Amino acid sequence: MTSNRRNDRMDRESSEFEEKMLFVNRTSKTYQGGRRFRFAALVILGDRNGRVGMGIGKAKEVPVAIEKAKSIARKNMIQVPVENGTIPHDIVGENSTSRVLLKPAGPGTGVIAGTVPRSIAELAGITNLLSKELGSRNKVNVAYAVFDGLKNLRTAKQVRALRGEVQPTGGAQ
């Protein structure tokens, strides 16, 4: 049996994350000899512990598109601050004409959201969340909007640190 370090590393990385394929889109172009199809796959990767990534892969075959999407998702991982199973504050994520409102929820509420925000929240490890999709409901744009919102979340500790750097540390004047 031959051992390939690159394949071993890929297997180890993929076992670390759960994956969810949200959708596969098929497009066609008509040529003189007939139609040619191409596929785009939207995949979410997450460890249910605050790390989540999203990728869109395009190829002439579905399995290749899914693999491309997984590798892109691994490269685009973000860290989400999760406090007591929810997010620290309300936020609106935007992308193109899609906006997604994300609100923290009390314990036992669950994830009340559409398909895309639910998938992303669950793979990020968020167990209580309220969300509303505003504007366009295109799955790709909604996914990007959710990621925009999650990227801009800050914990109270992070905000205090930012404010501490901005305020002068002098005595009374």
C-alpha positions in Angstrom: 0.0 0.0 0.0 1.4 3.4 -1.0 1.0 6.2 1.4 0.4 9.7 0.1 1.0 12.5 2.7 -1.3 14.9 0.9 -4.2 12.4 0.8 -3.7 11.5 4.5 -3.8 15.2 5.4 -7.0 15.7 3.4 -8.6 12.7 5.1 -7.7 14.0 8.6 -9.0 17.5 7.8 -12.3 16.2 6.4 -12.9 14.0 9.4 -12.5 17.1 11.7 -15.4 18.9 10.0 -19.0 18.0 9.3 -20.2 18.9 5.9 -23.6 19.8 4.5 -24.3 20.3 0.8 -27.0 23.0 0.5 -27.7 22.8 -3.2 -26.4 21.9 -6.7 -27.2 24.2 -9.5 -27.2 23.0 -13.2 -26.6 25.4 -16.0 -26.5 24.5 -19.7 -25.1 26.1 -22.9 -26.3 25.1 -26.3 -23.6 24.4 -28.9 -23.9 23.1 -32.4 -23.5 19.5 -31.3 -26.0 19.8 -28.4 -26.2 21.0 -24.9 -23.3 21.1 -22.4 -24.1 21.1 -18.7 -22.0 22.6 -15.9 -22.7 22.3 -12.1 -22.2 24.6 -9.1 -22.4 23.2 -5.6 -22.8 25.2 -2.3 -21.2 23.4 0.6 -20.9 24.3 4.3 -18.2 22.9 6.6 -18.3 23.2 10.4 -17.0 21.6 13.6 -20.0 22.6 15.8 -17.6 24.4 18.0 -17.5 27.9 16.5 -15.6 27.3 13.3 -17.6 27.3 10.0 -16.7 27.7 6.3 -18.6 28.0 3.0 -17.5 27.3 -0.5 -19.0 27.2 -4.0 -17.4 24.9 -6.5 -18.1 24.8 -10.2 -17.3 21.9 -12.6 -18.5 19.8 -15.5 -19.5 17.0 -13.1 -21.3 17.1 -9.7 -18.7 15.2 -7.6 -15.9 17.4 -8.8 -17.9 20.5 -8.0 -18.6 19.2 -4.5 -14.9 18.5 -3.9 -13.9 22.0 -5.1 -16.6 23.5 -2.9 -15.2 21.6 0.1 -11.6 22.7 -0.5 -12.8 26.4 -0.9 -14.9 26.1 2.3 -11.8 24.8 4.2 -9.9 27.9 3.0 -12.7 30.3 4.0 -13.2 29.2 7.6 -14.3 31.8 10.2 -14.5 31.8 14.0 -17.9 32.6 15.4 -18.2 33.8 19.0 -20.8 31.4 20.6 -22.0 32.3 24.1 -24.3 29.9 25.9 -25.3 28.3 22.6 -26.3 31.6 21.0 -24.7 34.7 19.4 -23.7 37.7 21.6 -26.0 40.3 19.9 -28.4 41.2 17.1 -26.8 41.7 13.7 -27.9 42.2 10.1 -25.6 40.6 7.4 -25.8 41.9 3.9 -24.8 40.7 0.5 -26.1 42.0 -2.8 -29.8 42.4 -2.3 -30.1 39.8 0.4 -30.1 40.8 4.1 -30.4 38.4 7.0 -31.3 39.4 10.5 -29.7 37.2 13.2 -31.0 37.5 16.8 -29.8 35.7 20.0 -32.4 33.5 21.6 -32.9 32.1 25.1 -32.1 28.5 26.1 -34.4 25.9 24.7 -35.6 28.0 21.8 -33.7 26.1 19.1 -32.7 27.5 15.7 -35.7 29.2 14.1 -34.4 30.0 10.6 -34.6 29.3 6.9 -32.7 26.4 5.3 -29.5 28.2 4.7 -29.1 30.2 8.0 -30.2 27.0 9.9 -27.5 24.9 8.3 -24.8 27.4 8.8 -25.8 28.1 12.5 -26.0 24.3 13.3 -22.6 23.6 11.8 -21.1 26.6 13.7 -22.4 25.2 17.0 -25.2 27.7 17.6 -28.2 26.0 19.2 -30.5 28.9 19.9 -31.1 31.6 17.2 -33.8 33.6 15.6 -33.4 34.8 12.0 -35.3 36.4 9.2 -34.3 36.6 5.5 -35.0 40.0 4.1 -34.8 41.0 0.4 -33.7 38.4 -2.1 -34.0 34.8 -1.0 -31.3 33.5 -3.5 -29.5 30.7 -1.5 -26.0 31.8 -2.5 -26.6 35.5 -1.6 -28.3 34.5 1.7 -25.4 32.3 2.6 -22.9 35.1 2.0 -25.2 37.5 4.0 -25.2 35.1 7.0 -21.4 34.8 6.8 -21.2 38.6 6.7 -23.3 38.8 9.9 -21.3 36.1 11.7 -18.0 37.6 10.7 -19.0 41.0 12.2 -20.1 39.5 15.6 -18.1 40.8 18.6 -18.1 39.6 22.2 -18.4 42.1 25.0 -14.7 41.5 25.9 -13.6 42.3 22.3 -15.6 45.5 22.3 -14.2 46.6 25.6 -10.7 45.9 24.3 -11.4 48.0 21.2 -12.8 50.9 23.2 -9.9 50.8 25.6 -7.4 51.3 22.8 -9.4 54.2 21.3 -10.0 56.2 24.6 -7.0 58.3 25.9 -5.5 57.2 29.2 -4.8 60.6 30.7 -6.0 62.2 34.0 -8.7 64.7 34.5 -8.1 68.1 32.7 
